[in-house]
Amino acid sequence: MSKKKNLVIIESPAKARSLRGYLGDSYEIVASYGHVRDLPRNYLGVDETDGFKPTYSILPEKRKTVTQLKKTARGYSRIFLAADPDREGEAICWHLSQILERKGVVFSRLRFNAITKDTVLKSLKKPSSIDMQLVDAQQARRVMDRLVGYKISSWLQRIMGKGKSAGRVQSVALRMIQEREDIIDSFEPVEYWLIHADFTQGDSSFTASLSRIDEKSSGKPGKHPSCEDEAERIIERMKETGINWEILKVISREKSISPPPPFITSTLQQTASNKLSFSPSRTMSIAQQLYEGISFGSSERRGLITYMRTDSVRMSPESLKSCREYLAEKYGSNALPAKARRYRSSKGSQDAHEAIRPVDIRITPEKLVSVLTPSQLSLYRLIFNRFAATQLNDAKISNTTVTVSGAGLEFSAIGEILVKRGFSMIDPAFIKTKNQLPELKKGKVLLESFDKEQKFTSPPPRFSEARLVAEMKKVGIGRPSTYVSTIKTLRKREYVEKDGKVLRPTELGTTTIRLLVRMFPHIFKVDFTARMEELLDSVAKGTETYPGALKQLSLPLESSLQMAMKNTESFRNDLQEETGETCPECGAPIVIRWGRYGKFRACTSFPKCRYSQPVEEDSSSEYEGRKCPECGGSLLLKTGRYGKYLSCSNHPKCKHTEPVPTGVPCPGEGCSGELVEKMSRKGRLFYACNRYPECEYAVWNRPLDKTCPRCGFPILVEKNKKKGIWCPSCRKKVVT
């Protein structure tokens, strides 16, 4: 029997380390490393005839963890379950209680939105029970995702080959990306011209842009001159007007700008992308580190921010009080509004957690310079400044519009001045003002110069990862905990690819989503997914039951699935492409089909004849005059499921293949081999000796047949453009 009185089970080992510093020796603290049970991987695992009852099994990779948890739990009669305070965390706690249940053991639920000593100890004083409504909401989501994913994916694989998948949220996100791509593809740019003019009044000069032509507004593309000839005619009128130009109006107005609300998951990811160039996954990874706790030298670990998966802008009264006290000390009480500023969460928000904020406003970014990594510090500063700004006064901007008239034309110039800093005193980047105008008044002005500029209307931009998250939040699909995993799945399945910072659908993605939308129009639409989120919220609140919600959601799935099964063969034929070629092995026609690794050329006599070739081989070319060592034929550079390789031109008679050589001798001791391109199990390119397993030398970066001037090693490696060329032996950069 353990001498320690209580056992605490938390999700991550990092949080466990933090809690050990807070709770002392009377508590044993262990980590479950996330979920330990889930629906089975090789069958549906849902009994639709018995109220959608799920069957759970221990995750294979967690069997050792569960065995150790059971062994540890034997010595305790009270077990505290302290997973994250959301639906997923509640479900983890319930699964743990089911696995560790035995006679005499009492399970208590601990919930805290921040990993700090005060919040943890406060939670321990008032433990609660597991909220089965939240568990049912999580189960309903998981089961519905399984029904959609398992059933529709099985149908999809009959048409497009193994490995293809559909998902309730991922397919809707893919549809959004594809529809944006369709808009861009069909967009026809419209030409328009901007005309700018430089004017002077006394010693003051300013630039204005054409805004009206003969009393018609020129404020939008299409209202501007539509071609160069029209722009030239306007310029001729400007020349003919001579000195007859005057300022008709000078209008100045002050406007107040309120600080933005504190961060939620989607806005944090968007802002971190725009200001720090962080991807959503990187943002959440760093935020997790800040939440779980940072070690302050020899002192205890401290959590720095509240829970980072939230859709609520709510701030606790205690946090507002401490924030206002800190700001009053630093900037003076006059810098704060009379009452604490609060914000309202958007419709559909679960409001289960507070907004993302610092747990202690007095731990400023400046105090963490020597503690945090540059990335951690940058993200913490964003969160700190955003929260602190909410309790400072509005900023005020003076907006001045000057209108210049002549020859039936009007030109406008707009300037802005920050007259009251307000919340921008904490970070000037909060407010960006336009150009400042000089002091001007009604009266004559001189036209000094002018120019014209050709423009074209643009389609809406493609989604970046952060923009896609923002759009998913806007239309109500997904939740803070699923945004990043949804995008990862789309990229892993090769439905989308990242082009710079934006996402583009691949040919596979385009074909897949058009097929899914055609056959399952009610499932893969924003309305259905948003409706499901509302039902899940109702289950969490107790106003809807678990079976009732799933019954409502499964009806459109079953009706569409029945229709899809009837049309499987016709869909398969629609995707098949004729080539006009015959099979070299049996003479039957060759067609292009979809398979697990993309498009391939297949014999129509399958399964009697199993001839097939990847479509990419159409672009094969002779490789540097090299000959096949088996038959003397030319070697061709081809692309297959595992990347590029060399293949004999006499295929299929000769089946010789080999990796692509680099021309760089292997630097292994006593080795006469050559480094060749290879692909790891996870799809990463690397370079290894062609005499493996005799020689095991390998490098990740492209090798160069150059000697290191510092240590004499026979090869160098080329990293990315920023890092340049390095020696793999002395591990130092080489200037060439």
Secondary structure, 3 states (H helix, E strand, C coil): CCCCCEEEEECCHHHHHHHHHHHHHHEEEEECCCCCEECCCCCCCEECCCCCEECCEECHHHHHHHHHHHHHHCCCCEEEECCCCCHHHHHHHHHHHHHHCCCCCEEEECCCCCCCHHHHHHHHHCCECCCHHHHHHHHHHHHHHHHHHHHHHHHHHHHHCCCCCCCHHHHHHHHHHHHHHHHHHHCCCCEEEEEEEEEEECCEEEEEEEEEECCEECCCCCCCCCCHHHHHHHHHHHHHHCCCEEEEEEEEEEEEECCCCCECHHHHHHHHHHHHCCCHHHHHHHHHHHHHCEECCCCCEECCECCCCCCCCCCCHHHHHHHHHHHHHHHCHHHCCCCCCCCCCCCCCCCCCCCECECCCCCCHHHHCCCCCHHHHHHHHHHHHHHHHCCCCCEEEEEEEEEEEECCEEEEEEEEEEEECHHHHCCHHHCCCCCCCCCCCCEEEEEEEEEEEEEECCCCCCCEHHHHHHHHHHHCCCCCCCHHHHHHHHHHCCCEEEECCEEEECHHHHHHHHHHHHHCCCCCCHHHHHHHHHHHHHHHHCCCCHHHHHHHHHHHHHHHHHHHHHCHHHHHHHHCEEEEEECCCCCCEEEEEEECCEEEEEECCCCCCCCEEEHHHHHCEEEEEEECCCCCCEEEEEEECCEEEEEECCCCCCCCEECCEEEEECCCCCCCCEEEEEECCCCCEEEEECCCCCCCCEECCEEECCCCCCCCCCCEEECCCCCCEECCCCCCECCC
